[in-house]
Amino acid sequence: MSSAGQHSATDAVDPRRHVPRTDAVLAEPRVAAATARLGRELVRAAVGAVQERVRRGEVPAEHEAVVAAVLAALPAVPAALRPVLNATGVLLHTNLGRAPLSDAARAAVGLAAGTCDVELDLATGARGPRGATTVDALLAAVPGAAAAHVVNNGAAALALVAAALAGGREVVVSRGELVEIGDGFRIPELLAAAGARLHEVGTTNRTSRADYAAAIGQETALILKVHPSNFVVSGFTRSVGVRELAGLGVPVVADIGSGLLAPHRLLPDEPDAAGTLAEGADVVTASGDKLLGGPQAGLLLGAPGTGAELVHAMRRHPLARALRVDKLTLAALEATLRGPVPPVRAALDADPRTLRARAERLAAALAEHGVDAAAVGSDAAVGGGGAPGVTLPSAAVSLPRHYAAALRAGDPAVLGRIERGRCLLDLRALGPAADADLASAVLACTS
Ligand SMILES: *Cc1c(COP(=O)(O)O)cnc(C)c1O
């Protein structure tokens, strides 16, 4: 009895002991709605964390305050991914998921997320060809392609080339094109793992047509051209174009990497799918989430004749099933191809003067709130394994360095770039609609 009395005495001086009960907080309608959206475990964990903060005296021991703290701590979706505004000036930032999808592609993903006719002919009620409309969109977008197939990513496209077209046989490839794609993954090892034997020709800096010609024999399955998409070799160099290789009597597969479908004036050294097919490549492989601006995907495009037959052979290979893309990818890719200009393309085509005007407006608005902000010129880049060495003129808002960490911790997070001791928010990779969000994010760090 006396202990109960002691308790109430303590409670009277220490209201933190009145921690609202879990059941009561979970029963609150707004919290119950969050449970319906996010699942019980996540919300329960958030309630537990807030109760702990109440015990530490960080949150008032009142029902309403606890509910507010729980709601504030909950994520928008039950997944740990957080949205990040890409203010790095790197258009395709691999750590940020490369290309952001267009609104059209996002809407298509939402639609495909339910049950949909991905493999059904609604007119007859019979099974239909999976992803046929996406393939049609690809063929419409790439003049000169007679067949197309979509797999999980660029690496998967190469694996399928190796397994289906060169299993147990030789792939002739220049030593100047034995590329590491990133994160320790190397194209020659990928080809070997998929069952092809590599026949390397030439040297790091120089390979001639005669080198290829001498390597071709009974064992040759194909010649592979790999675009050096993340490095530049300069000086005493020589490489052989697809046009010269096309006459050597074996199929030529060209990995163009970036997924540019047609030439772009700012990227004169970046090969495009239509141009590479026109030069005589039988098959072109590329990524979907680089300069094409779509979802992660690997594209296989075949020229009329041999190329189309090779793509058909790859589509029927057992591994094709293992590399098959889901309906979300098919939907996003088709919407990217048929829909309005995707964000990556808009960023590439952005007028530097417009970027400068945006930076000035933003800096002025921030300065009005006492932020040490200035508009500055900036050099942006394609990044993500595309157009190495190409500088895209851009504009940025320059802030004191300490903003960098604070902005990363914000919601949405903002990732800038540190340059000469300042935190730069480069506008090239962001559409104008992001400016208001950038301003709020910076001001949130200031308050
Ligand atoms: C990016 C790239 C790849 C790998 O493509 P993923 O879609 O990342 O798998 C392969 N080859 C080249 C030339 C590339 O640029």
The ligand as a Gaussian input file, in Angstrom:
#p B3LYP/6-31G(d) Opt

LIG

0 1
 C       26.094000       1.140000     -67.948000
 C       26.739000       0.219000     -68.896000
 C       26.568000      -1.160000     -68.770000
 C       25.779000      -1.776000     -67.660000
 O       24.429000      -1.476000     -67.769000
 P       23.472000      -1.641000     -66.493000
 O       22.156000      -1.206000     -67.017000
 O       24.037000      -0.783000     -65.434000
 O       23.495000      -3.085000     -66.131000
 C       27.164000      -1.978000     -69.708000
 N       27.895000      -1.462000     -70.709000
 C       28.080000      -0.138000     -70.860000
 C       28.905000       0.356000     -72.001000
 C       27.508000       0.747000     -69.960000
 O       27.689000       2.066000     -70.110000

